[in-house]
Amino acid sequence: MALGGGIFLTQNKILPGVYINFVSAARATANLSDRGIATIPLILDWGVQNEVKPVTTGDFQKDSLKLFGYDYAAPELKGLRDLFKNINIAYLYRLGKGGKKASNKFATAIYTGTIGNKLTVGITKNVDKEENFDVSLFFDGNPVETQIVSSSKDLKDNDFVIWDKTVTLDSEALTSGMPLKGGASPEIQNDDYQAYLDLIEGYSFNAIGCPSDDDNIKGLFTAFTKRLRDEQGVKFQCVVYDKAADYEGVVNVKNETLDSKDKWSAVYWVTGVVAGTAVNKSALNKVYDGEYTLDVNFKQSELENAIKTGKFAFHRVGSDIRVLADINSLVSLEKGEDFKQNQTIRVIDQIANDIAVLFNTKYLGIVPNDASGRISLWADIVLHHEQLQKIRAIENFSDKNIIVEQGISKRSVVVYDRITVVNAMAQLYMTVTVA
């Protein structure tokens, strides 16, 4: 990344940028940035390779067939439906290199994978003009399109195939249905996950999901998250299954999925919730409205231990499955109890990301580091925090909580900030005196 960022011990940084410490106790304006952006790599049998693909909720609902090779309601897309329940956009990536595209004498699938074997080409004489041909493409027996052409040179490629423009269309080419064959999906290796992380590093998102139970891959995602959060100041949280990371940037999902070959599948829904929960909200007690069957057969003592050991757990409440506690994997006490709460992390991440964008866009290399310039920066940060207080994400904030001073060098600015994060009610202790 071009600009510096992360935490600091002394004012000795070389790269221009924003260095912010949070201790216990964006945009070119001071506005709050939106949440609801997630990313996750996928094992797919169709789709673009070696590229991060932004997919909105609308894209997923309308174009899932051409994007992923399945209808929106297909059981193969259950995980993505869980993910999109709480987000607006996902940066998706198809894992794996290689594979083989399905083909026949008329066309070649645009992507590698076994899904291409579901495509079929039909060629008939046009009933209105005998010199023309109706060239039809079918997906799993269902019509995709029909083009009326006089020769193969007139065929236009679509979202599924590239037509062979050299083939001759004549009476010998007529067919009721010629399938594409030979499509093969790539084999997934551990370095494919690293390739994804290398690409996604350049994007901004609120949560990243780790779709694996492999300790090496989970360690890779955890290390990636720590490096970007602490060394580059890029604030997001990583969702993993059964990984005791002891870090506020990692959410450790406890529950196993019972009706999937991938027992980590709850990661989809939790990633969406971590990314999409508003800065002034908590996922505490949120109902799981996903499609998987989760193991919630826990004793009270096991649920208590889950909270103590930093596990994001679901439990049964009546007929509902609900989030037990909106916590991350942090269990050490050096940073304070509040840092275990994801609601706290959402607030401080919001501040870090928004102020970084504000400074890098509006002030860096533009505004002089004099009293007037520092007052302008102070005013923008105060305005930003007042918006947080207005939506009840923080409380007891005063403009006196922000101090902006010149740093050791003439180019540096030091900001001292004090906030009190609001958390949702979680426990009630009540004493009733009966006279």
C-alpha positions in Angstrom: 0.0 0.0 0.0 1.3 3.5 -0.8 0.6 5.2 2.5 1.8 4.4 6.0 -0.5 3.3 8.8 -0.9 1.2 11.9 0.1 1.7 15.5 3.1 3.6 16.9 5.4 3.4 20.0 7.4 6.5 19.2 7.0 9.3 16.6 9.6 7.7 14.3 7.6 6.8 11.2 9.1 7.3 7.7 6.1 6.9 5.4 3.5 9.7 5.3 0.1 8.4 6.6 -2.0 7.9 9.7 -0.7 6.1 12.8 -3.4 5.5 15.5 -3.1 3.8 18.9 -6.2 2.7 20.9 -5.7 2.1 24.6 -8.2 1.3 27.4 -9.4 4.1 29.7 -13.3 6.8 4.5 -14.1 9.9 3.5 -12.8 13.3 2.5 -15.3 14.7 5.0 -16.0 14.0 8.6 -18.9 11.7 7.7 -19.3 8.2 9.0 -18.5 5.5 6.4 -20.9 2.7 5.5 -20.5 -0.8 6.7 -21.8 -4.0 5.1 -18.8 -5.1 3.0 -17.4 -8.6 3.3 -15.0 -10.8 1.4 -14.4 -14.5 1.2 -12.7 -16.9 -1.2 -14.8 -19.7 -2.6 -14.3 -23.2 -4.1 -16.4 -23.1 -7.3 -17.0 -25.1 -10.4 -17.7 -21.9 -12.5 -16.6 -18.3 -12.6 -13.7 -16.0 -13.2 -10.3 -17.0 -11.9 -7.4 -15.0 -10.4 -9.7 -12.0 -10.0 -11.6 -10.4 -7.1 -15.2 -10.0 -8.2 -17.5 -7.4 -6.5 -21.0 -8.8 -6.1 -23.9 -6.8 -4.7 -27.0 -8.4 -3.2 -28.9 -7.6 -6.3 -26.2 -9.1 -8.5 -26.3 -12.3 -6.5 -30.1 -12.6 -6.7 -30.4 -11.8 -10.4 -27.2 -13.2 -11.9 -26.2 -16.1 -9.7 -26.4 -18.6 -12.7 -23.9 -16.8 -14.9 -21.7 -15.8 -11.9 -21.6 -19.1 -10.0 -23.2 -21.7 -12.3 -26.2 -22.2 -10.1 -29.7 -20.7 -9.7 -30.1 -18.4 -6.7 -32.1 -21.1 -4.8 -29.7 -23.9 -5.5 -28.5 -25.8 -2.4 -24.9 -25.2 -3.5 -25.3 -21.5 -2.8 -26.6 -21.9 0.7 -23.5 -20.4 2.2 -23.6 -17.3 0.0 -27.3 -16.8 0.8 -26.3 -16.9 4.5 -23.5 -14.4 3.8 -25.7 -11.9 1.9 -28.4 -11.8 4.6 -26.5 -9.0 6.4 -24.3 -7.3 3.8 -24.6 -5.0 0.8 -21.6 -6.2 -1.2 -19.1 -9.0 -1.2 -15.7 -9.2 -2.8 -15.6 -12.8 -3.9 -12.7 -14.8 -5.3 -12.7 -18.2 -7.0 -9.9 -20.4 -5.5 -7.6 -22.4 -7.7 -5.6 -22.2 -10.9 -5.9 -24.3 -13.9 -8.8 -26.6 -14.6 -10.3 -27.1 -18.1 -13.0 -25.5 -20.1 -15.8 -27.6 -21.6 -16.1 -27.4 -25.4 -17.5 -28.9 -28.6 -17.1 -28.1 -32.2 -19.2 -25.0 -32.0 -18.3 -23.3 -28.7 -16.0 -23.2 -25.6 -17.2 -22.4 -22.1 -15.8 -19.0 -21.0 -14.8 -20.5 -17.6 -13.1 -23.7 -16.5 -15.0 -26.2 -14.4 -17.5 -29.0 -14.4 -20.4 -26.6 -14.7 -19.5 -26.1 -18.4 -20.5 -29.7 -19.1 -24.1 -28.7 -18.5 -24.1 -26.5 -21.6 -25.6 -27.8 -24.9 -25.7 -26.3 -28.4 -28.7 -26.8 -30.7 -28.7 -25.8 -34.4 -31.8 -25.8 -36.6 -32.9 -24.2 -39.9 -34.7 -21.0 -39.4 -38.4 -21.4 -40.4 -38.7 -17.9 -42.0 -35.5 -17.8 -43.9 -34.0 -21.1 -45.0 -30.6 -19.6 -45.6 -30.4 -18.7 -41.8 -29.8 -20.9 -38.8 -31.2 -20.8 -35.2 -28.3 -21.4 -32.9 -29.5 -22.1 -29.4 -27.6 -22.5 -26.2 -29.1 -24.6 -23.3 -27.9 -24.7 -19.7 -28.9 -27.9 -17.9 -31.7 -28.4 -20.4 -33.1 -24.9 -20.1 -32.8 -22.3 -22.9 -30.3 -19.5 -22.4 -30.6 -17.8 -25.8 -31.2 -18.3 -29.5 -29.3 -16.4 -32.2 -30.5 -16.2 -35.8 -27.5 -16.1 -38.1 -26.4 -16.8 -41.6 -22.9 -18.0 -40.6 -20.9 -18.6 -37.5 -19.1 -15.3 -38.0 -22.4 -13.6 -36.9 -22.5 -15.3 -33.6 -22.1 -13.1 -30.5 -20.4 -14.5 -27.4 -22.4 -14.4 -24.2 -22.0 -15.0 -20.5 -21.5 -18.8 -21.0 -19.6 -19.5 -24.2 -17.3 -18.2 -26.8 -18.4 -19.3 -30.3 -16.1 -20.8 -32.8 -16.4 -18.3 -35.7 -14.6 -20.6 -38.2 -17.0 -23.5 -38.1 -19.3 -24.0 -41.1 -23.0 -23.8 -40.6 -24.8 -26.1 -43.1 -27.1 -29.1 -43.2 -24.4 -31.3 -41.6 -24.1 -28.9 -38.7 -27.7 -29.4 -37.7 -28.1 -30.9 -34.2 -30.9 -31.2 -31.7 -28.4 -30.9 -28.9 -24.6 -31.3 -28.8 -23.2 -31.0 -25.2 -20.0 -29.4 -24.3 -17.6 -31.9 -22.7 -14.3 -32.1 -20.9 -14.9 -29.3 -18.3 -12.8 -29.8 -15.2 -12.5 -27.8 -12.0 -9.1 -26.8 -10.6 -7.6 -28.6 -7.7 -7.3 -26.3 -4.7 -3.9 -25.9 -3.0 -2.9 -24.0 0.1 -1.1 -21.4 -1.9 -4.3 -20.5 -3.6 -5.5 -19.0 -0.4 -2.3 -16.9 -0.3 -3.0 -15.8 -3.8 -6.4 -14.6 -2.7 -5.0 -12.7 0.3 -2.4 -11.0 -1.9 -5.1 -9.7 -4.1 -7.7 -8.7 -1.5 -5.1 -6.7 0.4 -5.8 -3.8 -1.9 -9.6 -3.7 -1.1 -11.5 -2.1 1.8 -14.0 -4.3 3.7 -15.4 -4.8 7.2 -14.9 -8.6 7.5 -13.1 -11.5 5.9 -14.3 -15.1 6.2 -11.9 -18.0 6.3 -13.7 -21.0 4.6 -11.5 -23.8 6.0 -10.9 -26.0 9.0 -7.2 -26.5 8.0 -5.0 -25.1 10.8 -2.5 -23.8 8.3 -5.0 -21.8 6.4 -6.7 -20.5 9.5 -3.2 -19.4 10.7 -2.6 -17.7 7.4 -5.8 -15.7 7.6 -5.1 -14.8 11.3 -1.6 -13.6 10.5 -2.9 -11.6 7.5 -5.4 -9.9 9.7 -2.9 -9.0 12.4 -0.4 -7.6 9.9 -2.9 -5.4 8.2 -4.5 -4.2 11.4 -1.4 -3.5 13.3 1.2 -2.6 10.7 -0.9 -0.9 8.0 -3.8 0.4 10.0 -6.4 -1.4 7.8 -9.2 -2.2 10.2 -11.4 -5.2 9.7 -12.2 -8.4 11.5 -11.5 -12.0 10.4 -14.0 -14.8 11.0 -12.7 -18.3 11.5 -14.0 -21.6 12.8 -12.4 -23.0 16.0 -9.3 -20.8 16.1 -8.1 -19.5 19.5 -6.4 -16.4 18.2 -6.6 -14.3 21.4 -6.9 -11.2 19.2 -9.7 -8.6 18.9 -9.4 -8.7 15.1 -10.3 -12.4 14.9 -13.8 -13.8 15.6 -13.7 -17.5 16.6 -16.8 -19.4 15.7 -17.6 -22.3 18.1 -20.6 -24.0 16.5 -20.2 -26.9 14.1 -22.5 -27.2 11.1 -24.3 -30.6 11.1 -25.8 -30.7 7.7 -22.8 -29.8 5.6 -19.6 -31.6 4.7 -17.9 -28.3 5.8 -18.3 -28.1 9.5 -17.1 -24.5 9.4 -20.1 -23.3 7.3 -21.4 -21.0 10.1 -18.5 -18.7 9.0 -20.6 -17.5 6.1 -23.4 -16.1 8.3 -21.1 -14.8 11.0 -18.9 -13.0 8.4 -22.0 -11.2 7.1 -23.1 -10.2 10.6 -19.6 -9.0 11.6 -19.4 -6.9 8.4 -23.0 -5.7 8.3 -23.8 -4.9 11.9 -24.0 -1.1 12.3 -21.4 0.8 14.4 -24.0 1.6 17.0 -25.5 -2.0 17.2 -24.6 -5.3 18.7 -25.2 -8.8 17.3 -25.9 -10.0 20.9 -29.0 -12.2 21.0 -29.5 -11.9 17.2 -31.6 -14.7 15.7 -29.7 -17.0 13.3 -31.9 -16.9 10.2 -29.5 -18.9 8.0 -30.1 -22.2 6.3 -27.7 -24.5 8.1 -28.4 -26.8 11.0 -26.0 -25.7 13.8 -24.9 -27.8 16.8 -26.3 -25.9 19.8 -26.4 -28.9 22.2 -24.4 -27.2 25.0 -24.7 -27.2 28.7 -24.8 -23.9 30.6 -21.2 -24.5 31.8 -20.1 -25.0 28.2 -21.7 -21.7 27.2 -20.0 -19.9 30.0 -16.7 -21.4 29.0 -17.3 -20.3 25.4 -17.5 -16.6 26.6 -14.5 -17.0 28.9 -12.4 -18.5 26.0 -13.4 -15.9 23.4 -15.7 -18.0 21.2 -18.6 -16.6 19.2 -21.3 -19.1 20.0 -24.9 -19.8 19.1 -27.4 -21.3 21.6 -31.0 -22.3 21.7 -33.6 -19.9 23.2 -37.0 -21.5 22.9 -37.5 -22.3 19.2 -34.8 -19.8 18.1 -31.1 -20.1 17.6 -29.5 -16.9 18.9 -26.1 -15.4 19.2 -24.9 -15.9 22.8 -22.4 -13.0 22.9 -21.1 -10.7 20.3 -17.4 -11.2 21.2 -14.1 -11.8 19.5 -11.3 -14.2 20.4 -9.4 -11.8 22.7 -9.0 -13.3 26.2 -5.9 -11.5 27.5 -6.6 -8.6 29.8 -3.8 -6.2 28.7 -6.1 -4.1 26.6 -9.1 -4.3 28.9 -12.4 -6.1 29.0 -14.2 -3.8 26.6 -11.9 -4.9 23.7 -13.5 -8.4 23.8 -16.8 -6.9 22.6 -17.2 -6.7 18.9 -19.3 -3.6 19.3 -16.3 -1.8 20.8 -14.1 -3.0 17.9 -16.7 -1.7 15.4 -16.5 1.7 16.9 -12.7 2.0 17.1 -12.4 0.5 13.6 -14.9 3.1 12.3 -12.8 5.8 13.8 -9.5 4.5 12.5 -10.8 4.0 9.0 -12.8 7.2 8.8 -10.0 9.4 10.2 -7.4 7.8 8.0 -9.5 8.5 4.9 -10.2 12.0 6.1 -6.5 12.8 6.7 -5.1 11.0 3.6 -7.7 12.7 1.3 -8.2 16.2 2.7 -5.0 17.0 4.7 -2.0 14.9 3.5 0.2 17.1 1.4 -2.5 19.8 1.2 -3.1 21.6 4.4 -0.2 23.4 6.1 0.8 22.1 9.6 0.2 25.4 11.3 -2.3 26.4 14.0 -5.1 27.0 11.5 -4.5 23.7 9.8 -4.5 21.8 13.1 -7.7 23.5 14.2 -9.4 22.4 10.9 -8.3 18.8 11.6 -9.5 19.1 15.2 -12.9 20.4 14.0 -13.3 17.6 11.5 -12.5 14.9 14.1 -14.9 16.5 16.6 -17.6 16.6 14.0 -17.0 12.9 13.3 -17.2 11.9 16.9 -20.3 14.0 17.5 -22.0 12.0 14.8 -21.0 8.8 16.6 -22.5 10.2 19.8 -25.7 11.3 18.0 -26.3 7.6 16.9 -25.4 6.5 20.5 -22.2 4.6 19.5 -20.2 6.6 22.0 -21.2 8.7 25.0 -20.0 11.6 27.2 -18.0 13.0 24.4 -16.8 16.6 24.5 -14.7 18.6 22.1 -12.2 18.8 25.0 -11.6 15.1 24.5 -9.7 15.9 21.2 -6.3 17.5 21.3 -4.4 18.2 18.1 -0.7 19.3 18.4 2.3 19.5 16.2 4.5 16.4 16.4 8.3 16.2 16.8 8.8 17.1 13.2 7.3 20.0 11.3 5.4 17.6 9.1 3.8 15.5 11.8 0.6 16.0 13.7 -0.3 14.3 17.0 -3.9 13.7 18.0 -5.0 12.7 21.5 -8.5 11.2 21.5 -10.6 9.9 24.4 -13.9 8.1 23.8 -16.4 6.0 25.8 -18.0 3.3 23.7 -21.6 2.4 24.3 -22.4 -1.3 24.4 -25.8 -2.9 24.2 -27.5 -4.1 27.4 -26.4 -7.7 28.2 -27.2 -8.4 31.8 -29.8 -7.3 34.3 -29.4 -7.5 38.0 -32.6 -6.6 39.9 -33.4 -6.5 43.5 -37.1 -6.5 44.5 -38.1 -5.5 48.0 -41.5 -6.8 49.0 -43.0 -4.9 51.9 
